[in-house]
Each structure stands twice: as structure tokens, then as C-alpha cells.
Amino acid sequence: MRVTPADNPYQEPRSGRLTAWGNSLLAGFSPPDHLVEEVVGSDEPHRVTGLPGDAAGDLHGLSWALGRLRVLGATGLRLALPAEGHPLGLTGPAAFNLAALTAGEAVLAVGLPLGLVPQVDVHGPPGDQATTVLWRCLEVQDGPPADVPSLYEAERELAEGLYEATAMLTRLDVAGAGPDALRELDRFRRRGHTELLAPGYPPRAVRVLESARQIAALLAIAAGSHGAAVSASEMAARSAALAPLRRTARRAQVAAYNALVDEKRD
């Protein structure tokens, strides 16, 4: 069974973990074993294929592959979280964009025209499943990533988008919106910030990512609850109200993960 980030909005995208810990490693803040531990988690060991000079079928571990990219000229990593009609973080060409869109995520090397797209497969019966991840290395175009805001812009957009969407959802009387959603977001923001991103990231990036992930969770709750929206027109109105904030949250996630290479200071 193939898996993408959209299958579980509460789970951090693997491309995000690779971006964060890869940047931390390349910047000298973390050792290679931390990269593997933090990115792989409970998965089977990740493998990378398609690196320059590889023969067909060659497979490498994550730390070896990242070391190879560094030798080839990579100075950092950037996250892409594309969705239909929104090539967020992508630079082309069409073949890479299509692969990233199918996966729902990708990692682009900084200083090197290459990117990595994960293929995630879950095997086995419920309760005894194993997850394998194969990162395919593909050529990318050199250019600015599509639609990625600065951290400052992302933080401002999150605050404005939450206010606007909450007002819209309250008018629609949707469960999970209104004061309860705001109180839940406030409780989340008061928690510690030590588990997100990786060593070396600025505090603002952690704040932005934390807010974006909580908003994504609240959107998933709102989308999955019927509330008073029972007619087709009310359901369509709810979907329209959620769409801009969902895009805002994804833009903020990308800005946060890319901060170690894109932001000069917090």
C-alpha cells in the first residue's frame, strides 16, 4: 500500500524530517547517526537510488547518500509539499514535479540540480505492518522554489488565515471551529518547542512549524466532523472555507523546514 502525507495529517512528512536533519548535518549541528535515527524512526531502513554514477538497482543508506550529495556540491536541502494545482516548493522539470506531486512531498538539494522523492510502502496485516521507504534521486531545474514565503510572511499569514477561517466556519456552525478551536491552538502553543525541527534552526521556524502543524490537525478535525453542515451546499461552503487555510498551513510548513538555508537570521 502506497502512503502519502495526505493519508495522515498528524504525521510529519518524511521529506520534512530529511530536510531538517539533513540541513542540521550539513551545517555541522548534528552527526550522521542522528540523521538516520530521526528520519527513519520506526520505518525499515531507508534506501536511496538513482544518485549520479549509480548503476541500475544500486541502493544506499541515508547518511551515505547525503554525504555523496555534499561531495557533489549540495550545501543544504529544501522541502516541497505540492498538491494538485499548487506546486509548492517545486522548480521543475515536469518529470520531477509529477513524481513529487504523486508522492505529495519531495526534497530539493541546494547548490545541486538534484532532488529526492520518497516512495513509501506499507506491508503486512494490521498490527504487524512494516514501512519501507525508497528515495529516488532525480534531476531538477535550477530556480526559485514555487510559492514559498519567508518565515515572517508565513507567521503573519497563519495568524490572519486562522482568524478569517475561524469566522467563516463559525458562521457555518461547523464542529471544531470557533472558540473551541482557538482554545485548542492556544494550549498547543503553550507546550514546549524542543521536539520539532533539528539543532541549528531559529526559534521562529519552530514557532511557525508548530502553529502550522496544529492548524493542519484542526483542519482535519473540522473536515471530518459534520456539525450542522448537512446539505451539499453547506458541505461545499465548508470545503471552500478550509481550502485557503490549508494552503496557508502548507506554505508555512515549507518555510519553516527551509529556514536553515533560506533565513539569514530569526
C-alpha positions in Angstrom: 0.0 0.0 0.0 1.4 3.4 -1.1 1.3 6.2 1.5 1.4 10.0 1.1 1.4 12.8 3.7 -2.3 13.4 3.0 -3.1 10.0 4.4 -2.2 11.2 7.9 -2.2 14.9 8.5 -0.9 14.4 12.1 2.3 12.7 10.9 5.3 14.8 10.0 6.2 14.3 6.3 9.4 12.2 5.9 10.7 14.8 3.5 10.4 17.4 6.2 12.4 15.2 8.6 15.1 14.6 6.0 15.2 18.3 5.2 15.5 19.4 8.8 18.1 16.8 9.9 19.9 16.9 6.6 20.4 20.7 7.0 21.5 20.3 10.6 24.1 17.7 9.5 25.3 19.8 6.6 25.6 22.8 8.8 27.6 20.9 11.4 25.0 20.9 14.1 24.2 17.1 14.1 26.2 13.9 13.5 25.2 11.4 10.8 23.7 8.8 13.2 21.2 11.4 14.4 20.1 11.9 10.9 19.3 8.3 10.4 17.7 7.8 13.7 15.4 10.9 13.4 14.4 10.4 9.8 13.9 6.6 9.8 12.1 6.4 13.1 10.0 3.1 13.2 10.4 2.5 9.4 12.6 -0.1 7.9 16.0 1.3 7.0 15.5 3.9 4.2 17.3 3.4 0.9 18.3 5.9 -1.8 18.6 5.1 -5.5 19.5 7.0 -8.7 22.4 9.1 -7.4 24.8 10.3 -10.1 27.2 7.5 -11.1 24.8 4.8 -9.8 24.2 1.6 -11.8 20.6 0.4 -12.2 19.4 -1.0 -8.9 22.1 0.5 -6.7 20.9 1.3 -3.2 22.5 3.4 -0.5 21.8 4.3 3.1 20.6 7.8 4.0 23.9 9.0 5.6 26.0 7.7 2.8 23.7 9.3 0.2 23.7 12.7 1.9 27.5 12.5 2.1 27.6 11.8 -1.6 25.3 14.8 -2.3 27.6 17.0 -0.2 30.7 15.9 -2.2 28.8 16.7 -5.4 28.1 20.2 -4.2 25.0 20.2 -2.1 25.1 22.9 0.6 21.6 22.3 2.0 18.1 20.9 1.5 14.7 22.4 0.8 11.3 20.8 1.3 8.5 20.8 -1.3 4.9 19.9 -0.4 3.0 20.1 -3.7 -0.7 19.5 -4.1 -3.0 19.5 -7.1 -2.9 23.0 -8.6 -0.2 24.2 -6.1 3.4 23.2 -7.0 4.6 24.4 -3.6 8.4 24.3 -3.4 9.0 22.9 -6.8 11.2 24.2 -9.6 10.7 21.7 -12.4 11.2 19.9 -14.7 7.8 18.3 -15.4 9.1 14.7 -14.7 10.3 15.7 -11.2 7.2 17.8 -10.5 4.9 14.9 -11.4 6.8 12.4 -9.2 6.7 14.9 -6.3 3.0 15.6 -6.8 2.3 11.9 -6.8 4.2 11.4 -3.5 2.8 14.7 -2.0 6.4 15.7 -0.9 10.0 15.9 -2.0 13.4 17.3 -1.0 15.5 19.5 -3.3 19.2 19.9 -2.9 20.6 23.4 -2.6 23.6 24.1 -4.9 23.0 20.9 -6.9 20.3 20.2 -9.6 19.0 17.1 -7.9 16.0 16.2 -5.7 14.8 13.2 -3.7 11.2 11.8 -3.9 10.1 9.2 -1.4 8.2 6.1 -2.3 6.5 4.8 0.9 5.1 1.3 1.0 3.3 -0.4 4.0 3.3 -4.1 4.0 1.7 -6.8 6.2 -1.6 -7.2 8.1 -2.9 -4.6 10.6 -1.0 -4.7 13.8 2.1 -6.3 12.2 3.0 -3.8 9.4 6.3 -2.7 8.2 7.0 0.5 6.3 9.7 0.7 3.6 10.9 4.0 2.1 12.9 4.3 -1.2 14.1 7.8 -2.0 14.5 8.2 -5.8 17.1 10.8 -6.9 16.0 12.8 -9.9 17.2 15.9 -11.8 15.6 19.3 -11.0 15.9 22.7 -12.6 17.8 25.5 -11.0 15.4 28.2 -10.0 13.4 29.7 -7.1 11.0 27.3 -5.5 7.4 28.0 -6.2 5.3 30.0 -3.7 7.5 29.6 -0.6 7.1 32.6 1.8 9.6 33.9 4.3 9.2 32.9 7.9 7.8 36.4 8.7 5.3 36.2 5.9 4.3 32.7 7.0 3.8 33.7 10.6 1.6 36.7 9.6 -0.4 34.6 7.1 -1.1 31.9 9.7 -2.5 34.4 12.2 -4.6 36.2 9.6 -5.8 32.9 8.0 -6.8 31.4 11.2 -8.8 34.4 12.2 -10.6 34.6 8.8 -11.3 30.8 8.5 -12.5 30.6 12.1 -15.0 33.4 11.5 -16.2 31.6 8.3 -16.5 28.2 10.0 -18.3 29.7 13.0 -20.9 31.2 10.6 -21.3 27.7 9.1 -21.7 26.2 12.6 -19.1 23.5 11.9 -17.9 21.4 14.8 -14.3 22.0 15.7 -14.4 25.7 14.7 -14.9 28.9 16.7 -13.7 29.4 20.3 -13.0 25.7 20.9 -10.5 25.6 18.0 -8.8 28.8 19.2 -8.5 27.4 22.7 -7.0 24.2 21.4 -4.5 26.1 19.3 -3.6 28.3 22.4 -3.0 25.2 24.5 -0.8 23.8 21.8 1.3 26.9 21.5 2.0 26.9 25.3 3.7 23.5 25.0 7.5 23.1 24.7 9.2 23.6 21.4 12.1 21.1 21.8 10.8 18.2 19.6 10.4 19.9 16.3 12.9 20.5 13.5 16.6 19.9 14.4 19.6 21.6 16.1 20.6 24.9 14.4 17.1 26.0 13.4 16.0 29.5 14.5 13.2 29.8 17.2 10.9 31.5 14.8 11.0 28.5 12.5 10.0 26.2 15.3 7.1 28.5 16.2 5.9 28.7 12.7 6.0 24.9 12.2 4.3 24.2 15.5 1.4 26.6 14.6 1.2 25.2 11.0 1.0 21.6 12.2 -1.6 22.3 14.8 -3.7 24.2 12.3 -3.4 21.2 9.9 -4.7 19.0 12.7 -7.6 21.3 13.4 -8.5 21.4 9.7 -8.5 17.6 9.6 -10.9 17.6 12.6 -13.2 20.2 11.1 -13.2 18.4 7.7 -14.1 15.1 9.3 -16.9 16.4 11.5 -20.4 17.0 10.1 -21.6 19.7 12.6 -24.6 21.4 11.3 -23.4 21.3 7.7 -25.6 18.5 6.3 -26.6 19.8 2.9 -24.4 19.6 -0.2 -24.2 23.4 -0.4 -23.2 23.7 3.2 -20.5 21.0 2.8 -19.2 22.8 -0.3 -19.1 26.1 1.7 -17.2 24.4 4.4 -14.7 23.0 2.0 -14.2 26.4 0.4 -13.7 27.9 3.8 -11.0 25.4 4.7 -9.1 25.4 1.5 -7.2 28.8 1.9 -6.1 28.0 5.4 -5.0 24.5 4.4 -2.8 26.1 1.7 -1.5 28.7 4.2 -0.5 25.9 6.7 1.4 24.0 4.0 3.2 27.2 2.9 4.2 27.8 6.5 5.5 24.3 6.9 7.7 24.6 3.9 9.0 28.0 5.1 9.9 26.6 8.5 11.7 23.5 7.2 13.7 25.6 4.7 14.6 28.2 7.2 18.1 26.9 7.9 19.1 27.6 4.3 16.7 30.4 3.4 16.8 32.6 6.5 19.9 34.6 7.5 18.6 35.4 10.9 15.5 34.8 13.1 
